Amino acid sequence: MAYIEPRVSKKTGRVTSYTIHVYDGRTGSGKRRTFARTYHPDEGLSPMQLRKFLQRAAADFEDECKNPLGNTNADIRLSDFAQIYLDAMADKLSPTVYSGYEKILRNIILPELGELKMSVIKPLHVQKFVRTLSSRQKRRRDGTVDEGGGVISASTVKRKLCVLQSMFSFAVKMGLLEFSPADSRRLSLPKPMKPHTEIFTMQETSLILNALKYEPLQFQVLIYLAIFSGAREGELVGLRFSDIDFAVGKVTISRSAYKVTGEPVKTKSPKSKRARSVALNPVCLELIANLLEQRRTALRASEDDFDDWIFHGASGGLMNPGTPSVQFTKFLRRRGLSHRKFHALRHTSATLLLYNGTDIKTVQERLGHADFTTTGRYLHLMDSADIKAVNSLENVLLEERPKKPRRRNLEQNQEVRL
């Protein structure tokens, strides 16, 4: 459906151009899909000629929007192709990743490159975009600039650029371009620092578990499951009591909770796209059973329907998948423990399993890694853990070191030997 909007000059009060809007269904996130293009007809056209011109332009533009790859070429603007790309990715990307791509395109990429035609964008344009992006200041979660935060890191630049690279790769695949001007081999990119994998030591993990005794039961279950199952934050929040097999002692991880801005918490399949069963220790199972009984007791008193979700939010219902990180940070600060991100519990689970002799294939299955190399990154962490273990052993075994003999005793010993 096309809509023609006249654009009136504020100075003269006369119509100077016409913007044609085309509405064609909805995007993958449910928003109304809109295309727009501005036309400047010749001033000498009669009213009849102007009407025919606009009707023909609207029909052509509507046809182009509905069948963009069937009758267009590389002269299409990047801003127009961006929507084509997002529509194609709607079923391939997870909802959270799709939402992130959409924001990066809308707030960062399109303001810089959106008006350029695909055919004229060269590596030089992308290189300039990278330079501009590298000087961009860090922002807070609410979108405001963090004055004391400095510029964004090289790894952040790489993540933003990845969206543009993906879009150009899609254009090459569709036959729109011969090569991608955003190919890393054609660009000079800032070198990101090697990512640091945070873990808790065995002693720190023990302190965490001991400190949990004074916390609410639901939070105890959350942290125990994080450590002893190695599940991701969203996978933990997406667990139901029906996923726990108390007889066998296992939990089935078959969904992950996610939250898109402006929408309620939803669930999707895990990152690996398949369910997995993970064995749990008796203490963890006992805590879950106690939480289940606590919920049933509360429901008998309130006569509400039973909610099978293990983790509830403050106002009831499924917990926000970002809540565990917030609660864990406050817990560590409250107990005076070393700060790590919530995801460090997953890394800790994997490292402790490997350090205690579990084969890497089993660890891969427990964590739900589709790629074996992803699990392999924990092997180098065992080296540092091994060094810490040896140092701890030395502190225990060599706490009382033999003292050097006094000079007098040394002389006496020499006299005896003589």
URCORSUL-V327126 format. One record per residue. N is the residue number from 0. RES is the residue in three letters. SS is DSSP state (alpha for helix, beta for strand, coil for the rest). PSI is psi in radians with two decimals (NA if undefined). Layout:
N_RES_SS_PSI / N_RES_SS_PSI
This chain:
0_MET_coil_2.22 / 1_ALA_beta_2.52 / 2_TYR_beta_2.22 / 3_ILE_beta_2.14 / 4_GLU_beta_2.05 / 5_PRO_beta_2.45 / 6_ARG_beta_2.07 / 7_VAL_beta_2.33 / 8_SER_coil_2.32 / 9_LYS_coil_-0.48 / 10_LYS_coil_-0.84 / 11_THR_coil_-0.38 / 12_GLY_coil_0.15 / 13_ARG_coil_2.71 / 14_VAL_beta_2.14 / 15_THR_beta_-0.38 / 16_SER_beta_3.01 / 17_TYR_beta_2.31 / 18_THR_beta_2.19 / 19_ILE_beta_2.13 / 20_HIS_beta_2.37 / 21_VAL_beta_2.19 / 22_TYR_beta_2.12 / 23_ASP_beta_1.49 / 24_GLY_beta_-2.66 / 25_ARG_beta_2.75 / 26_THR_coil_3.09 / 27_GLY_coil_-0.41 / 28_SER_coil_0.06 / 29_GLY_coil_-0.07 / 30_LYS_coil_2.69 / 31_ARG_beta_2.25 / 32_ARG_beta_2.11 / 33_THR_beta_2.40 / 34_PHE_beta_2.59 / 35_ALA_beta_2.53 / 36_ARG_beta_2.43 / 37_THR_beta_2.38 / 38_TYR_beta_2.53 / 39_HIS_coil_1.54 / 40_PRO_coil_2.73 / 41_ASP_coil_2.49 / 42_GLU_coil_-0.38 / 43_GLY_coil_0.05 / 44_LEU_coil_2.46 / 45_SER_coil_2.86 / 46_PRO_alpha_-0.71 / 47_MET_alpha_-0.78 / 48_GLN_alpha_-0.67 / 49_LEU_alpha_-0.75 / 50_ARG_alpha_-0.76 / 51_LYS_alpha_-0.68 / 52_PHE_alpha_-0.82 / 53_LEU_alpha_-0.66 / 54_GLN_alpha_-0.74 / 55_ARG_alpha_-0.73 / 56_ALA_alpha_-0.72 / 57_ALA_alpha_-0.72 / 58_ALA_alpha_-0.76 / 59_ASP_alpha_-0.74 / 60_PHE_alpha_-0.67 / 61_GLU_alpha_-0.72 / 62_ASP_alpha_-0.67 / 63_GLU_alpha_-0.68 / 64_CYS_alpha_-0.66 / 65_LYS_alpha_-0.43 / 66_ASN_coil_1.12 / 67_PRO_coil_-0.59 / 68_LEU_coil_-0.13 / 69_GLY_coil_-0.47 / 70_ASN_coil_0.63 / 71_THR_coil_3.09 / 72_ASN_coil_-2.82 / 73_ALA_coil_0.02 / 74_ASP_coil_-0.07 / 75_ILE_coil_2.47 / 76_ARG_beta_2.66 / 77_LEU_alpha_-0.64 / 78_SER_alpha_-0.64 / 79_ASP_alpha_-0.68 / 80_PHE_alpha_-0.45 / 81_ALA_alpha_-0.71 / 82_GLN_alpha_-0.64 / 83_ILE_alpha_-0.76 / 84_TYR_alpha_-0.82 / 85_LEU_alpha_-0.68 / 86_ASP_alpha_-0.69 / 87_ALA_alpha_-0.52 / 88_MET_alpha_-0.13 / 89_ALA_coil_-0.66 / 90_ASP_coil_-0.10 / 91_LYS_coil_-0.50 / 92_LEU_coil_2.63 / 93_SER_coil_2.73 / 94_PRO_alpha_-0.69 / 95_THR_alpha_-0.71 / 96_VAL_alpha_-0.73 / 97_TYR_alpha_-0.78 / 98_SER_alpha_-0.69 / 99_GLY_alpha_-0.75 / 100_TYR_alpha_-0.74 / 101_GLU_alpha_-0.72 / 102_LYS_alpha_-0.73 / 103_ILE_alpha_-0.72 / 104_LEU_alpha_-0.83 / 105_ARG_alpha_-0.71 / 106_ASN_alpha_-0.39 / 107_ILE_alpha_-0.93 / 108_ILE_alpha_-0.91 / 109_LEU_alpha_-0.64 / 110_PRO_alpha_-0.46 / 111_GLU_alpha_-0.71 / 112_LEU_alpha_-0.07 / 113_GLY_coil_-0.61 / 114_GLU_coil_-0.16 / 115_LEU_coil_2.54 / 116_LYS_beta_2.56 / 117_MET_alpha_-0.61 / 118_SER_alpha_-0.40 / 119_VAL_alpha_-0.17 / 120_ILE_coil_2.13 / 121_LYS_coil_2.93 / 122_PRO_alpha_-0.53 / 123_LEU_alpha_-0.68 / 124_HIS_alpha_-0.74 / 125_VAL_alpha_-0.66 / 126_GLN_alpha_-0.71 / 127_LYS_alpha_-0.68 / 128_PHE_alpha_-0.71 / 129_VAL_alpha_-0.73 / 130_ARG_alpha_-0.74 / 131_THR_alpha_-0.73 / 132_LEU_alpha_-0.66 / 133_SER_alpha_-0.42 / 134_SER_coil_0.05 / 135_ARG_coil_2.34 / 136_GLN_beta_2.64 / 137_LYS_coil_2.61 / 138_ARG_beta_2.68 / 139_ARG_coil_3.08 / 140_ARG_coil_-0.46 / 141_ASP_coil_0.04 / 142_GLY_coil_-0.16 / 143_THR_coil_2.69 / 144_VAL_beta_2.33 / 145_ASP_coil_1.75 / 146_GLU_coil_-0.62 / 147_GLY_coil_0.14 / 148_GLY_coil_-0.19 / 149_GLY_coil_-2.87 / 150_VAL_beta_2.84 / 151_ILE_coil_2.70 / 152_SER_coil_2.90 / 153_ALA_alpha_-0.60 / 154_SER_alpha_-0.61 / 155_THR_alpha_-0.70 / 156_VAL_alpha_-0.73 / 157_LYS_alpha_-0.69 / 158_ARG_alpha_-0.70 / 159_LYS_alpha_-0.76 / 160_LEU_alpha_-0.52 / 161_CYS_alpha_-0.60 / 162_VAL_alpha_-0.79 / 163_LEU_alpha_-0.68 / 164_GLN_alpha_-0.71 / 165_SER_alpha_-0.70 / 166_MET_alpha_-0.74 / 167_PHE_alpha_-0.61 / 168_SER_alpha_-0.66 / 169_PHE_alpha_-0.68 / 170_ALA_alpha_-0.66 / 171_VAL_alpha_-0.73 / 172_LYS_alpha_-0.60 / 173_MET_coil_0.00 / 174_GLY_coil_0.22 / 175_LEU_coil_-0.58 / 176_LEU_coil_2.72 / 177_GLU_coil_-0.56 / 178_PHE_coil_2.84 / 179_SER_coil_2.12 / 180_PRO_coil_-0.14 / 181_ALA_coil_0.19 / 182_ASP_coil_2.29 / 183_SER_alpha_-0.50 / 184_ARG_alpha_-0.29 / 185_ARG_alpha_0.01 / 186_LEU_coil_2.78 / 187_SER_coil_1.90 / 188_LEU_coil_2.57 / 189_PRO_coil_2.45 / 190_LYS_coil_2.05 / 191_PRO_coil_2.66 / 192_MET_coil_2.61 / 193_LYS_coil_2.19 / 194_PRO_coil_2.45 / 195_HIS_coil_2.16 / 196_THR_coil_2.00 / 197_GLU_coil_2.38 / 198_ILE_coil_2.78 / 199_PHE_coil_2.43 / 200_THR_coil_2.96 / 201_MET_alpha_-0.66 / 202_GLN_alpha_-0.73 / 203_GLU_alpha_-0.69 / 204_THR_alpha_-0.70 / 205_SER_alpha_-0.70 / 206_LEU_alpha_-0.68 / 207_ILE_alpha_-0.83 / 208_LEU_alpha_-0.66 / 209_ASN_alpha_-0.64 / 210_ALA_alpha_-0.34 / 211_LEU_alpha_-0.32 / 212_LYS_alpha_-0.44 / 213_TYR_alpha_0.16 / 214_GLU_coil_2.82 / 215_PRO_coil_2.63 / 216_LEU_alpha_-0.72 / 217_GLN_alpha_-0.69 / 218_PHE_alpha_-0.63 / 219_GLN_alpha_-0.80 / 220_VAL_alpha_-0.72 / 221_LEU_alpha_-0.86 / 222_ILE_alpha_-0.70 / 223_TYR_alpha_-0.77 / 224_LEU_alpha_-0.67 / 225_ALA_alpha_-0.72 / 226_ILE_alpha_-0.77 / 227_PHE_alpha_-0.15 / 228_SER_alpha_-0.43 / 229_GLY_coil_0.28 / 230_ALA_coil_2.71 / 231_ARG_coil_2.85 / 232_GLU_alpha_-0.85 / 233_GLY_alpha_-0.60 / 234_GLU_alpha_-0.65 / 235_LEU_alpha_-0.81 / 236_VAL_alpha_-0.53 / 237_GLY_coil_0.13 / 238_LEU_coil_2.52 / 239_ARG_beta_2.77 / 240_PHE_alpha_-0.55 / 241_SER_alpha_-0.20 / 242_ASP_alpha_-0.18 / 243_ILE_beta_2.15 / 244_ASP_beta_1.68 / 245_PHE_coil_-0.52 / 246_ALA_coil_-0.75 / 247_VAL_coil_-0.46 / 248_GLY_coil_0.71 / 249_LYS_beta_2.75 / 250_VAL_beta_2.38 / 251_THR_beta_2.11 / 252_ILE_beta_1.84 / 253_SER_coil_0.02 / 254_ARG_coil_2.86 / 255_SER_beta_2.33 / 256_ALA_beta_2.54 / 257_TYR_beta_2.79 / 258_LYS_coil_2.14 / 259_VAL_coil_2.41 / 260_THR_coil_2.25 / 261_GLY_coil_-0.01 / 262_GLU_coil_2.75 / 263_PRO_coil_2.90 / 264_VAL_coil_2.32 / 265_LYS_beta_3.03 / 266_THR_beta_2.69 / 267_LYS_beta_3.13 / 268_SER_coil_2.75 / 269_PRO_coil_2.96 / 270_LYS_coil_-0.60 / 271_SER_coil_-0.08 / 272_LYS_coil_0.23 / 273_ARG_coil_2.65 / 274_ALA_coil_2.72 / 275_ARG_beta_2.62 / 276_SER_beta_2.34 / 277_VAL_beta_2.30 / 278_ALA_beta_2.51 / 279_LEU_coil_2.65 / 280_ASN_coil_2.77 / 281_PRO_alpha_-0.67 / 282_VAL_alpha_-0.72 / 283_CYS_alpha_-0.76 / 284_LEU_alpha_-0.67 / 285_GLU_alpha_-0.72 / 286_LEU_alpha_-0.73 / 287_ILE_alpha_-0.72 / 288_ALA_alpha_-0.70 / 289_ASN_alpha_-0.69 / 290_LEU_alpha_-0.69 / 291_LEU_alpha_-0.76 / 292_GLU_alpha_-0.65 / 293_GLN_alpha_-0.73 / 294_ARG_alpha_-0.75 / 295_ARG_alpha_-0.68 / 296_THR_alpha_-0.75 / 297_ALA_alpha_-0.63 / 298_LEU_alpha_-0.63 / 299_ARG_alpha_-0.56 / 300_ALA_alpha_-0.55 / 301_SER_alpha_-0.27 / 302_GLU_coil_0.49 / 303_ASP_coil_2.91 / 304_ASP_coil_2.58 / 305_PHE_coil_2.28 / 306_ASP_coil_2.08 / 307_ASP_coil_-0.19 / 308_TRP_beta_2.35 / 309_ILE_coil_-0.73 / 310_PHE_coil_2.10 / 311_HIS_beta_2.63 / 312_GLY_coil_3.09 / 313_ALA_coil_-0.59 / 314_SER_coil_0.29 / 315_GLY_coil_2.97 / 316_GLY_coil_-3.08 / 317_LEU_beta_2.32 / 318_MET_coil_2.54 / 319_ASN_coil_2.27 / 320_PRO_coil_-0.18 / 321_GLY_coil_-0.16 / 322_THR_alpha_-0.74 / 323_PRO_alpha_-0.70 / 324_SER_alpha_-0.75 / 325_VAL_alpha_-0.81 / 326_GLN_alpha_-0.68 / 327_PHE_alpha_-0.71 / 328_THR_alpha_-0.77 / 329_LYS_alpha_-0.66 / 330_PHE_alpha_-0.83 / 331_LEU_alpha_-0.72 / 332_ARG_alpha_-0.71 / 333_ARG_alpha_-0.62 / 334_ARG_alpha_0.02 / 335_GLY_coil_0.56 / 336_LEU_coil_2.74 / 337_SER_coil_2.37 / 338_HIS_coil_2.32 / 339_ARG_coil_2.80 / 340_LYS_coil_2.76 / 341_PHE_coil_-0.64 / 342_HIS_coil_-0.34 / 343_ALA_alpha_-0.42 / 344_LEU_alpha_-0.62 / 345_ARG_alpha_-0.78 / 346_HIS_alpha_-0.69 / 347_THR_alpha_-0.75 / 348_SER_alpha_-0.81 / 349_ALA_alpha_-0.77 / 350_THR_alpha_-0.76 / 351_LEU_alpha_-0.64 / 352_LEU_alpha_-0.82 / 353_LEU_alpha_-0.72 / 354_TYR_alpha_-0.50 / 355_ASN_coil_0.26 / 356_GLY_coil_0.02 / 357_THR_coil_2.35 / 358_ASP_coil_2.65 / 359_ILE_alpha_-0.48 / 360_LYS_alpha_-0.73 / 361_THR_alpha_-0.72 / 362_VAL_alpha_-0.71 / 363_GLN_alpha_-0.77 / 364_GLU_alpha_-0.70 / 365_ARG_alpha_-0.69 / 366_LEU_alpha_-0.30 / 367_GLY_coil_0.55 / 368_HIS_coil_2.21 / 369_ALA_coil_-0.50 / 370_ASP_coil_2.27 / 371_PHE_alpha_-0.58 / 372_THR_alpha_-0.48 / 373_THR_alpha_-0.71 / 374_THR_alpha_-0.57 / 375_GLY_alpha_-0.34 / 376_ARG_coil_-0.31 / 377_TYR_coil_-0.27 / 378_LEU_alpha_-0.67 / 379_HIS_alpha_-0.40 / 380_LEU_alpha_-0.44 / 381_MET_alpha_-0.48 / 382_ASP_alpha_-0.83 / 383_SER_alpha_-0.63 / 384_ALA_alpha_-0.61 / 385_ASP_alpha_-0.72 / 386_ILE_alpha_-0.76 / 387_LYS_alpha_-0.65 / 388_ALA_alpha_-0.73 / 389_VAL_alpha_-0.74 / 390_ASN_alpha_-0.69 / 391_SER_alpha_-0.69 / 392_LEU_alpha_-0.69 / 393_GLU_alpha_-0.70 / 394_ASN_alpha_-0.59 / 395_VAL_alpha_-0.86 / 396_LEU_alpha_-0.56 / 397_LEU_coil_0.56 / 398_GLU_coil_-0.67 / 399_GLU_coil_1.62 / 400_ARG_coil_2.51 / 401_PRO_coil_2.36 / 402_LYS_coil_2.65 / 403_LYS_coil_2.41 / 404_PRO_coil_2.52 / 405_ARG_coil_2.79 / 406_ARG_alpha_-0.63 / 407_ARG_alpha_-0.78 / 408_ASN_alpha_-0.65 / 409_LEU_alpha_-0.72 / 410_GLU_alpha_-0.66 / 411_GLN_alpha_-0.75 / 412_ASN_alpha_-0.65 / 413_GLN_alpha_-0.66 / 414_GLU_alpha_-0.66 / 415_VAL_alpha_-0.74 / 416_ARG_alpha_-0.58 / 417_LEU_coil_NA
